[in-house]
Structures are given as C-alpha cells and as structure tokens.
Amino acid sequence: MFRRTLIAVSLAVPLASNTIADEGQPSHLRNETLIVARIGDSNAFTAYSKHSGKWSTHAFAEGATVVPVMGETLAAFKVSGESVTELVAVDKNGAWKTQKLPKPASRTCTPVIGSDVAAFSIDGTVYGFSGLTGSWDTAPLPGPPQVAEDFAMVLSDDHICVFSGFTGSWAKSPALTVSK
C-alpha cells in the first residue's frame, strides 16, 4: 500500500498547477483545464482544453528554447533565443494568444504565473495575460510584477498598477503621494 501511494504521489507532483516543464518531466503538462504537450522533437506544441473539447497547435520559431509554465486556467511559455519576437500563452479555451514584442532581440522571456494570470517584464514594459479572458494588455512599468491568483501588480513610487484576470487589462491607481 505504501509503495502504491508513493508511486501515485511521485506521478502527481509533476502535474500540479504552476508547473514548469523541464528535461526531467513528462512530455506533457496538465492542470484542471488544459493539457499541453510538445509535438515530437519539434518546436511545436499542442493544447487541449476541457472547455472547448478541442486540440490546437502553435509552432515556435526554430532555434528558440521553449518551456511551458502552467497556471490553473492558462499556460504561458518561457522563450529564449537569438531573436525572440513574441510572447505566447494559451487561455482556458485552448486558444493560442500571442503578443508581438516591439523589436526582436536576443533574450529570455520568463512568465511569472498565478492561477489565472501570467506577467512578463521586458525592457520597461509589463505584459499581462488573462487565462480567463484570453487577452493581453501592456503597461509601461518599471516591473517586476508581483503575481497572485487572479491578478498581477506593479508598485511604482506613487502608483499601484494592477492587471486583473477577470478584465484582462491594467488599471492604474490615482497618485498616492501628495504634492506640496
């Protein structure tokens, strides 16, 4: 009985939410909403959504290193390479959503993941993605984002900016400092 429990636990741990795939994990990841799998040795991935009941596929640029990261209602992708041109995520319906970057660059784009949101901080801009709405929004913020279950937040000297997983957009607080 102990051995069976140990095996079950060891199989379940890599499939938990907020999981990053790596060489030591299975060829697919899943959460309560999605299954994401690499297609063979290619730079293409496929995603299944229990909400839509369908599979969809996205091919990343050749030469890029791609690692899926799972929340509860989304998957976002850590991408690194010589010419990264876009951020990529999958919403709860299995739809692939991309956000073009202003200029291609050699970089690593790593998402910070919550249950329903992903945030990337790149060159003075913070990109938010909602797994619930399937939408991206950007804000010129100093970063880095702090991520909770369903929102991301960036603190500046006199404002708080929040990305909501429910609206899929950034909102900036009124000025929090008083000028004299």
C-alpha positions in Angstrom: 0.0 0.0 0.0 2.8 2.4 0.9 4.6 1.7 -2.4 1.4 2.4 -4.4 0.8 5.6 -2.6 4.4 6.7 -3.1 4.2 6.0 -6.8 0.9 7.9 -7.1 2.3 10.9 -5.3 5.5 10.9 -7.4 3.4 10.8 -10.6 1.1 13.6 -9.4 3.7 16.1 -8.3 5.0 17.0 -11.8 1.4 17.6 -12.9 0.4 20.1 -10.3 -0.5 23.6 -11.2 2.1 26.3 -11.6 4.4 23.7 -13.0 7.4 24.3 -15.2 8.3 21.6 -17.7 11.9 20.6 -17.9 14.0 17.7 -19.0 13.0 15.5 -16.0 9.3 15.8 -16.5 6.9 14.0 -18.8 6.3 15.1 -22.4 3.1 16.8 -21.3 1.8 19.0 -18.5 -1.8 19.4 -17.3 -3.9 21.4 -14.9 -7.6 21.3 -14.2 -8.4 23.0 -17.6 -5.6 22.2 -20.1 -3.2 19.6 -21.4 -0.1 21.0 -23.1 2.4 18.7 -25.0 5.4 19.2 -27.2 5.0 17.6 -30.6 8.0 15.2 -31.0 11.3 16.9 -31.2 9.9 20.0 -32.9 9.3 23.5 -31.6 5.6 23.0 -31.9 3.2 22.4 -29.0 -0.4 21.3 -28.9 -3.0 22.1 -26.3 -6.3 20.5 -25.3 -9.0 22.4 -23.4 -11.7 20.7 -21.5 -13.9 23.8 -22.0 -13.7 23.6 -25.8 -13.1 19.9 -26.2 -10.6 20.6 -28.9 -6.9 20.4 -29.6 -5.0 23.4 -31.1 -1.3 23.8 -32.1 1.3 26.5 -32.2 4.8 26.4 -33.8 7.5 28.5 -32.2 10.5 29.8 -34.1 13.2 27.4 -35.0 16.2 27.7 -32.6 14.1 29.0 -29.7 14.2 27.2 -26.4 10.6 26.8 -25.2 9.3 25.7 -21.8 5.6 25.7 -20.9 4.6 27.0 -17.5 1.1 26.2 -16.2 -1.4 28.1 -14.0 -4.9 26.9 -13.3 -6.6 28.3 -16.4 -3.6 29.0 -18.7 -0.3 28.0 -20.0 2.4 30.6 -20.8 5.7 29.9 -22.3 9.3 30.8 -21.3 11.0 31.5 -24.5 14.7 32.2 -25.1 16.7 32.6 -28.2 18.6 34.8 -30.6 15.5 36.6 -32.0 12.5 36.4 -29.7 9.7 38.3 -31.4 6.6 37.4 -29.4 5.1 36.2 -26.1 2.8 33.2 -26.2 0.1 31.8 -23.9 -2.9 29.5 -24.1 -6.3 30.5 -22.5 -8.8 28.2 -20.7 -10.5 27.5 -24.1 -7.3 26.2 -25.6 -6.8 29.3 -27.8 -3.2 30.3 -28.5 -2.7 34.0 -28.0 0.4 35.9 -29.0 1.7 39.3 -28.1 4.2 40.8 -30.5 7.3 42.5 -29.0 8.3 45.9 -30.3 11.6 44.7 -31.6 13.2 41.3 -31.9 16.0 40.7 -29.5 18.3 38.0 -28.1 16.7 37.4 -24.7 14.9 35.1 -22.3 11.2 35.9 -21.6 10.1 34.2 -18.4 6.5 34.4 -17.2 5.5 34.9 -13.6 2.4 32.8 -13.1 -0.7 32.9 -11.0 -3.8 30.7 -11.2 -5.4 32.9 -13.9 -2.8 35.4 -15.0 0.7 35.5 -16.4 3.0 38.5 -16.4 6.3 39.2 -18.2 8.6 42.2 -17.6 10.6 43.1 -20.6 12.6 46.4 -21.3 10.4 48.6 -19.1 7.1 47.2 -20.2 5.0 44.7 -18.3 2.8 42.3 -20.3 -0.2 40.7 -18.6 -2.2 37.8 -19.9 -5.5 36.5 -18.6 -6.3 32.8 -18.9 -10.0 33.7 -18.2 -10.5 36.3 -21.0 -7.7 35.2 -23.3 -6.4 38.7 -23.6 -3.1 40.5 -23.4 -2.6 44.0 -22.1 0.7 46.0 -21.7 1.7 48.9 -19.5 4.9 50.9 -19.4 6.0 50.0 -15.9 9.3 49.5 -14.1 8.5 46.0 -13.0 9.0 43.3 -11.8 5.4 42.2 -11.4 4.1 40.6 -8.2 1.5 37.9 -9.1 -1.3 36.5 -7.0 -4.0 34.0 -8.0 -6.0 36.2 -10.4 -4.1 39.5 -10.6 -0.6 40.9 -11.2 0.6 44.1 -9.5 3.5 46.5 -10.1 4.4 49.1 -7.5 6.0 52.4 -8.5 6.9 55.4 -6.4 3.4 56.9 -6.5 1.1 54.4 -8.1 -0.1 50.8 -7.9 -0.9 49.2 -11.3 -3.0 46.1 -11.3 -3.6 43.6 -14.1 -6.9 41.8 -13.5 -7.5 38.2 -14.7 -11.2 39.0 -14.8 -11.0 42.0 -17.1 -7.7 41.2 -18.9 -6.5 44.8 -18.5 -4.2 47.0 -16.5 -5.6 49.7 -14.2 -3.5 52.5 -12.6 -4.4 53.9 -9.2 -4.6 57.6 -8.6 -1.4 59.3 -7.4 -0.6 58.0 -3.9 1.7 60.8 -3.0 0.7 64.3 -2.0 2.5 67.2 -3.7 3.2 70.3 -1.6 
